[in-house]
Amino acid sequence: MTTIRVAAAQIPVRLGGIDDNLETHRRLARQALQDGAEVLLFPELSLTGYQLGRQVPTLAMTAGDERLRTFAREFPDLLIVCGFVERASPGEFYNAMVWLRGGEPCFVHRKLNLPTYGGLEEGKLFTAADHLALCDAKPGWPTATLICADLWNPGLVHAAMLRRPSLLLAPINSAEGVVSAAFSNPDGWALNLRFYAMTYGIPLVMANRCDSEQGTVFWGGSRILGPRGETLAQAGGDEQLICSELELEAIAQARFDLPTIRDANTPLVRSLL
């Protein structure tokens, strides 16, 4: 269990078209299995699209929805992580990622940081989560999941890293110009992800979309980074599946050289906060 083969699926997504999007997921899952992947990450809200507005209640589902179970049963040997709108209670909806493994949904991460700046209005649509947990991608590989803007709150990333994950999954929906004309999303994400991977010695998988939705252009650029911030695989601007193998020993060496997690000094940070 010292290695794991991970994959990111960079895909176009049809707004509101869950059935069509599931077919895209199936096609990429088959390709991932052919490439020997053990973990397959899809983008944020990969089953529904992003600019949902008042469609949120009609597109929401529970993690136990039969459509998800059917999909999971088709790929029992692959951990699939895909984005959906989770219905928790009447009127309570989350931007979430569901883990499908062994033919069943096994874990859900709900987005913690809902952006309401620039062209982003998630706070009007979803409930913000207040819980952060790890789940094993496979034995020996505790894994954190952070969705898009979760990674733009350094406190949330630090809290996740203090749990000592061996892998970070970063599903996003990043579009050009959505923050402002002066802010480059592709450049910002490249800097953000490399910083976290290198600082915490954490390999990560980022999956973004590669299409347009209501005039908004998603730029792709999905990537897999190693624990020193090195790029192991990177997609261009079109549909693509990228894969890479990760090693626990490489993580151990990176964290021995730069022991950010070991030396985090949480009591001091707590007192300063």
C-alpha positions in Angstrom: 0.0 0.0 0.0 3.0 2.3 -0.4 1.9 3.6 -3.8 -1.4 4.8 -5.3 -2.3 5.6 -8.9 -4.6 8.7 -9.1 -6.4 10.3 -12.0 -8.2 13.6 -12.8 -11.0 13.8 -15.3 -11.1 17.2 -17.0 -14.5 17.3 -18.7 -17.2 19.5 -20.2 -20.4 19.6 -18.1 -24.0 20.1 -19.3 -25.9 22.6 -17.1 -28.7 20.7 -15.4 -28.1 17.5 -17.4 -27.4 14.9 -14.8 -28.1 11.9 -17.0 -25.9 13.2 -19.8 -23.1 14.1 -17.4 -23.3 10.6 -15.9 -22.6 9.2 -19.3 -19.5 11.4 -19.5 -18.5 10.2 -16.1 -18.9 6.6 -17.2 -16.8 7.1 -20.3 -13.9 8.6 -18.3 -14.2 6.0 -15.6 -13.7 3.3 -18.2 -10.7 5.1 -19.5 -9.3 5.5 -15.9 -9.6 1.8 -15.3 -7.7 1.0 -18.5 -4.9 3.4 -17.3 -4.7 1.5 -14.0 -6.1 4.3 -11.8 -7.3 3.5 -8.3 -8.8 7.0 -7.6 -10.6 9.2 -10.1 -11.5 12.8 -9.3 -14.0 14.8 -11.3 -14.5 18.6 -11.0 -16.8 20.5 -8.6 -20.5 20.1 -9.4 -19.5 17.7 -12.2 -23.0 16.1 -12.3 -25.0 19.3 -12.5 -23.0 22.3 -13.8 -22.2 25.4 -11.8 -24.6 28.3 -12.6 -27.6 26.6 -11.2 -29.7 29.5 -9.7 -33.2 28.3 -8.9 -32.5 24.9 -10.3 -30.7 23.9 -7.1 -33.8 22.3 -5.4 -34.8 20.3 -8.5 -31.2 19.0 -9.2 -30.4 18.1 -5.6 -30.1 14.5 -4.5 -29.0 12.5 -1.5 -25.7 10.6 -1.5 -27.8 7.4 -1.6 -29.6 8.4 -4.8 -30.2 5.3 -7.0 -28.5 7.0 -9.9 -25.3 7.3 -7.9 -25.6 3.7 -6.6 -26.0 2.4 -10.1 -23.0 4.3 -11.3 -20.9 3.1 -8.3 -21.9 -0.5 -8.9 -20.6 -0.3 -12.5 -17.0 0.5 -11.2 -16.6 -1.4 -7.9 -12.8 -1.5 -8.1 -12.4 2.3 -8.6 -12.8 5.1 -6.1 -14.7 7.8 -7.9 -15.1 11.3 -6.4 -17.7 13.4 -8.2 -19.5 16.7 -7.6 -23.2 17.0 -6.9 -25.8 19.1 -5.1 -26.6 17.3 -1.9 -30.1 17.5 -0.4 -29.8 17.3 3.4 -33.2 18.5 4.6 -36.0 20.6 3.1 -34.4 23.8 1.9 -30.9 22.7 3.0 -28.5 22.1 0.0 -24.8 21.6 -0.1 -22.2 22.0 -2.9 -20.6 18.6 -2.2 -18.3 15.8 -3.4 -19.5 12.2 -3.0 -17.1 9.3 -2.8 -18.2 6.1 -4.6 -16.4 2.9 -3.8 -17.1 -0.8 -3.8 -20.4 -0.2 -5.4 -21.7 2.3 -2.8 -21.5 5.9 -1.7 -19.1 5.9 1.2 -18.2 9.5 2.1 -19.3 13.1 1.4 -17.3 16.4 1.7 -19.5 19.5 1.8 -18.0 22.8 0.7 -17.0 25.0 3.6 -16.1 28.3 2.0 -18.9 29.6 -0.3 -17.6 32.5 -2.4 -19.8 35.6 -2.9 -17.5 37.9 -4.7 -16.9 38.8 -8.3 -19.3 36.8 -10.4 -19.7 34.1 -7.7 -22.9 33.9 -5.7 -22.8 30.5 -3.9 -23.8 31.9 -0.6 -27.2 32.6 -2.1 -27.7 29.0 -3.1 -26.0 26.6 -0.7 -25.5 26.1 3.1 -21.9 26.4 4.2 -20.5 23.2 5.9 -18.9 23.3 9.3 -17.2 19.9 9.4 -13.9 18.7 8.0 -12.9 15.0 7.9 -10.5 12.6 6.2 -11.3 9.4 4.5 -8.9 6.7 3.3 -8.5 6.5 -0.5 -7.1 3.1 0.3 -5.3 1.7 3.4 -2.4 3.9 4.4 -3.7 6.8 2.3 -5.8 9.1 4.5 -7.2 11.8 2.1 -8.5 15.3 2.5 -11.1 16.8 0.1 -11.3 20.6 -0.3 -13.6 22.1 -2.9 -12.4 25.1 -5.0 -12.8 28.2 -2.7 -12.0 26.0 0.4 -8.5 26.2 -0.9 -8.5 30.0 -0.9 -9.0 30.1 2.9 -5.5 29.2 4.3 -7.0 28.4 7.7 -9.1 25.6 6.2 -6.2 24.1 4.4 -4.0 24.3 7.5 -6.8 22.6 9.5 -7.0 19.8 7.0 -3.2 19.3 6.9 -3.0 19.1 10.7 -4.9 15.8 10.3 -1.9 14.5 8.4 -3.4 13.4 5.1 -1.3 11.6 2.5 -3.3 13.0 -0.4 -5.4 16.1 -1.1 -8.2 16.1 -3.6 -9.0 19.6 -5.1 -12.1 19.6 -7.4 -12.7 23.1 -8.8 -14.9 25.1 -11.2 -12.6 27.9 -12.2 -13.5 30.2 -15.0 -11.5 33.0 -16.7 -12.4 36.5 -15.3 -14.9 35.3 -12.8 -13.1 37.1 -9.9 -12.2 40.2 -11.8 -10.5 41.3 -15.1 -7.3 41.9 -13.2 -7.1 38.5 -11.4 -5.8 35.6 -13.4 -7.5 32.4 -12.4 -5.0 30.1 -14.2 -2.0 31.9 -12.7 -3.6 32.1 -9.3 -4.4 28.4 -9.1 -0.9 27.4 -10.3 0.6 29.5 -7.5 -2.0 28.4 -4.9 -1.7 24.7 -5.5 2.1 24.6 -5.8 2.5 26.5 -2.5 0.3 24.1 -0.6 1.8 21.0 -2.0 5.4 22.2 -1.3 4.6 23.8 2.1 2.8 20.8 3.6 4.5 18.0 1.6 1.2 16.9 0.2 0.6 15.4 -3.2 -2.7 16.7 -4.7 -5.0 16.1 -7.6 -6.9 19.1 -9.1 -9.7 18.6 -11.6 -11.3 21.6 -13.4 -13.8 21.9 -16.3 -13.0 22.6 -19.9 -16.0 24.2 -21.5 -18.3 27.3 -21.4 -21.5 27.8 -19.5 -23.8 30.8 -20.0 -20.8 32.8 -21.5 -18.4 31.8 -18.7 -15.3 30.0 -20.0 -13.7 27.2 -17.9 -10.0 27.0 -18.7 -9.1 23.4 -17.8 -5.5 23.1 -16.6 -6.2 20.1 -14.3 -3.0 18.8 -12.7 -1.4 16.3 -10.3 1.4 17.6 -8.1 3.9 15.8 -6.0 4.8 16.5 -2.4 7.5 19.1 -3.3 5.2 21.0 -5.5 6.5 19.4 -8.7 4.1 18.9 -11.6 3.6 15.2 -12.3 0.8 15.5 -14.9 -1.1 18.5 -16.4 -4.0 18.8 -18.8 -4.4 21.5 -21.5 -7.7 23.2 -22.3 -9.7 20.3 -23.7 -11.3 17.1 -22.3 -8.5 14.9 -20.9 -7.7 12.3 -18.4 -4.4 12.6 -16.6 -2.8 10.0 -14.3 0.2 9.6 -12.1 1.5 7.3 -9.4 2.3 8.6 -5.9 4.6 7.1 -3.3 4.4 7.4 0.5 8.2 7.4 0.7 8.4 10.6 -1.4 5.9 12.3 1.0 8.0 11.1 4.0 11.2 12.6 2.5 9.5 15.9 1.6 8.1 16.3 5.1 11.4 15.4 6.8 13.1 18.1 4.7 10.4 20.7 5.4 8.5 19.6 8.5 5.6 22.2 8.3 3.0 19.8 9.9 5.4 18.6 12.6 6.3 22.1 13.6 2.9 23.7 13.2 2.9 24.8 17.0 -0.9 24.7 17.3 -1.0 25.9 20.9 0.9 29.1 19.9 -1.3 29.6 16.8 -4.4 29.1 18.9 -3.3 31.7 21.5 -2.5 34.2 18.7 -5.9 33.7 17.2 
